């Protein structure tokens, strides 16, 4: 794809949180970054890495759009904290949170940016509804040449053996916010350790505070990785603060939700 054929993301800041847990996850990250560079132009990417030691190799891609920010961190992966720090660094009126293993439909991603920058109907947009997991030769082909075109012919109702529905609906993965609204509701809850449950907590809190959060009825594609760890994660958060915090939003008074948002948004006060 030539530069003239690439899709402009209109100067948005894209924020990716990352910790290198396995070789498979590392290669997924580089494939996603290569896909973004191949497909889009006019964006800045903040790669927010938290780990005991840095693992990301900027020289491998040499993409000047990538700003690598490393934070020394020994505890559970601080996904919420990394996203919030990325927002502190970002300056575009629309910000895009982008998982290191997710691929959105390019035209839909651009359409969401247009809707948030120019429209008045939404404050938050997910450029997808269902999530399709790709593995085997289908995934390997994308890893070799990260062009979304290889996914365009897939029929979600008749998927090939190398693809399956991971989630029938979801609200994380790739999500775009009006930056000032994200800050107003307090952003991701950095009290929650690790990852898992933080997306639901933010969705419920943002909805209680009046954010118009919409999803688009197209699939997003997920690059397969260590399914066992995903199952273990789901089991591990069943009775944790991550899950309880999401459920608690439903029982809090409006005044309590607003107080929580004010407390969390203090992190952004220096902006």
C-alpha positions in Angstrom: 0.0 0.0 0.0 1.4 3.4 -1.0 1.3 6.4 1.3 -1.4 7.9 -0.9 -3.5 4.8 -0.4 -3.2 4.8 3.4 -6.1 5.9 5.6 -5.6 9.1 7.6 -6.4 8.8 11.3 -6.5 12.6 11.4 -3.7 13.0 14.0 -5.2 10.9 16.8 -3.1 9.5 19.6 -3.2 5.7 19.7 -2.3 4.2 23.1 -1.1 0.6 23.4 -0.3 -1.0 26.8 2.2 -3.9 26.8 4.1 -6.4 28.8 6.1 -9.1 27.1 4.7 -12.3 28.7 5.4 -14.8 25.9 7.1 -15.0 22.5 3.7 -15.4 20.9 2.4 -12.2 22.5 5.6 -10.3 21.5 5.1 -11.4 17.8 1.5 -10.4 18.0 2.5 -6.9 19.1 5.0 -6.4 16.2 2.4 -7.6 13.7 -0.2 -5.2 15.0 2.3 -2.3 14.9 3.3 -3.3 11.4 -0.4 -3.5 10.4 -1.0 0.0 11.7 2.0 1.4 9.8 1.0 -0.4 6.6 -2.7 0.7 6.8 -2.8 4.2 8.3 -1.1 7.5 8.3 -1.4 10.7 10.4 -1.3 9.2 13.9 1.0 9.0 16.9 1.4 5.8 18.8 2.3 5.6 22.5 3.6 2.2 23.4 3.3 2.1 27.2 5.4 -0.8 28.5 5.5 -1.7 32.2 7.8 -4.5 33.4 10.9 -5.2 35.5 13.0 -4.5 32.4 12.2 -3.1 28.9 11.6 -5.6 26.2 10.3 -3.6 23.2 12.9 -3.2 20.4 12.1 0.0 18.6 14.9 -0.7 16.1 13.0 -3.7 14.8 10.4 -1.5 13.1 12.0 1.9 13.1 8.6 3.6 12.9 9.0 7.3 13.8 5.3 7.4 14.8 6.0 5.1 17.8 6.9 6.7 21.1 8.1 4.0 23.5 7.5 4.8 27.2 8.9 2.3 29.7 7.9 2.2 33.3 9.7 0.0 35.8 7.1 -2.1 37.5 7.4 -5.4 39.4 3.8 -6.1 40.3 0.7 -7.3 38.2 0.4 -5.7 34.8 -0.9 -2.2 35.4 -3.1 -1.8 32.3 -5.3 0.9 33.6 -2.4 3.0 34.9 -0.6 2.7 31.6 -3.6 3.8 29.6 -4.1 6.8 31.9 -0.5 7.8 31.6 -0.8 7.5 27.9 -3.8 10.0 28.0 -1.6 12.4 30.0 0.9 12.3 27.2 -1.7 12.5 24.4 -3.0 15.7 23.1 -5.5 14.8 20.3 -9.2 15.5 21.0 -9.9 11.8 20.3 -7.8 9.0 21.7 -7.7 5.4 20.6 -6.9 2.6 23.0 -5.6 -0.4 21.1 -4.8 -3.8 22.4 -1.6 -5.4 21.2 -3.4 -8.4 19.6 -6.5 -6.7 18.0 -7.2 -5.7 14.4 -10.2 -3.4 13.6 -11.8 -3.0 10.2 -9.9 0.0 8.8 -12.8 1.9 7.2 -14.9 1.5 10.4 -12.0 2.7 12.6 -11.7 5.9 10.5 -15.5 6.3 10.5 -15.5 6.3 14.3 -12.8 9.0 14.4 -14.9 11.1 12.0 -18.0 10.6 14.1 -16.2 11.6 17.3 -14.4 14.6 15.8 -17.2 15.9 13.6 -20.4 14.4 15.0 -22.5 14.9 18.2 -24.1 11.5 18.6 -21.4 9.6 20.5 -18.7 10.2 23.1 -17.2 6.7 23.0 -17.1 4.3 20.0 -16.0 0.6 19.7 -15.4 0.0 16.0 -16.7 -3.6 16.3 -19.3 -5.8 18.0 -18.1 -9.4 18.0 -14.5 -10.6 18.2 -13.1 -13.4 16.0 -10.0 -15.3 17.0 -7.6 -16.2 14.2 -5.0 -18.9 14.4 -3.1 -21.4 12.2 -2.4 -20.5 8.6 -4.8 -17.6 8.6 -3.0 -15.9 11.4 0.5 -16.8 10.0 -0.4 -15.2 6.7 -1.3 -12.0 8.5 1.9 -12.1 10.5 3.9 -12.4 7.3 2.0 -9.6 5.5 -0.2 -7.6 7.9 -2.9 -6.5 5.5 -6.5 -6.5 6.7 -7.6 -7.6 3.2 -7.0 -11.2 4.1 -9.9 -11.0 6.6 -12.4 -9.2 4.4 -13.8 -12.4 2.8 -14.5 -14.1 6.1 -18.2 -14.7 6.8 -18.8 -14.5 10.6 -21.7 -17.0 10.0 -19.5 -19.6 8.2 -16.0 -19.2 9.6 -13.1 -21.4 8.4 -11.3 -23.8 10.7 -8.6 -21.2 11.6 -11.2 -18.7 12.9 -13.7 -18.8 15.7 -15.9 -16.4 17.7 -14.0 -15.4 20.8 -16.7 -13.0 22.1 -20.1 -12.5 20.7 -19.9 -8.9 22.0 -17.2 -7.0 23.9 -16.3 -3.4 24.8 -12.5 -3.5 25.0 -9.8 -4.3 22.5 -10.1 -1.2 20.4 -12.1 1.7 21.8 -12.1 5.5 21.0 -13.0 8.3 23.4 -13.4 12.0 23.3 -10.4 12.8 25.4 -12.1 15.4 27.6 -15.0 13.0 28.4 -12.6 10.2 29.3 -10.9 12.6 31.8 -14.2 13.8 33.1 -15.4 10.3 34.1 -12.0 9.4 35.6 -10.5 7.2 32.9 -9.7 3.6 33.7 -9.7 2.8 37.4 -6.0 2.5 38.3 -6.9 1.0 41.6 -7.6 -2.3 39.8 -4.5 -4.4 39.5 -3.6 -6.5 36.5 -6.1 -6.7 33.6 -9.5 -8.2 33.4 -12.7 -6.4 34.5 -11.4 -2.9 34.0 -13.3 -2.4 30.7 -16.6 -3.4 32.2 -16.0 -1.1 35.2 -15.3 1.9 32.9 -18.3 1.1 30.7 -20.7 1.0 33.6 -19.2 4.1 35.3 -19.1 6.1 32.0 -22.7 5.1 31.3 -23.8 6.2 34.7 -22.1 9.6 34.1 -23.9 10.2 30.8 -21.4 9.1 28.2 -22.9 7.9 25.0 -21.1 4.6 24.3 -21.9 2.9 21.0 -20.5 -0.1 19.1 -20.5 -0.8 15.4 -22.0 -4.1 14.0 -18.8 -5.5 12.4 -16.3 -8.0 13.7 -12.9 -7.3 15.1 -10.1 -9.8 14.7 -7.9 -11.1 17.6 -4.5 -12.7 17.0 -4.5 -16.0 18.9 -2.3 -16.5 21.9 -2.0 -18.9 24.9 -5.6 -19.7 25.4 -4.9 -21.4 28.6 -3.8 -18.2 30.3 -7.0 -16.5 29.1 -9.1 -19.2 30.7 -7.0 -19.0 33.9 -7.5 -15.2 34.0 -11.3 -15.4 33.7 -11.3 -17.9 36.5 -8.8 -15.9 38.6 -10.9 -12.7 38.7 -14.2 -14.3 39.6 -14.1 -13.1 43.2 -11.6 -10.2 43.0 -11.8 -6.4 43.4 -11.6 -6.2 39.5 -15.0 -7.9 39.3 -16.5 -6.5 42.4 -15.6 -2.9 41.3 -17.6 -3.3 38.1 -20.6 -4.8 39.9 -20.4 -2.1 42.6 -21.1 0.6 40.1 -24.6 -0.7 39.6 -25.4 -0.3 43.3 -23.7 3.0 44.0 -25.8 6.2 44.3 -25.3 8.9 41.6 -23.5 11.0 44.1 -21.1 8.2 44.9 -20.4 7.6 41.2 -19.7 11.3 40.7 -17.4 11.4 43.7 -15.5 8.4 42.4 -15.1 10.1 39.0 -13.7 13.2 40.6 -11.2 11.2 42.7 -10.0 9.3 39.7 -9.9 12.3 37.4 -7.5 14.1 39.8 -4.7 12.1 38.1 -5.2 14.2 35.0 -5.3 17.6 36.9 -1.8 18.5 35.8 -3.0 18.7 32.1 
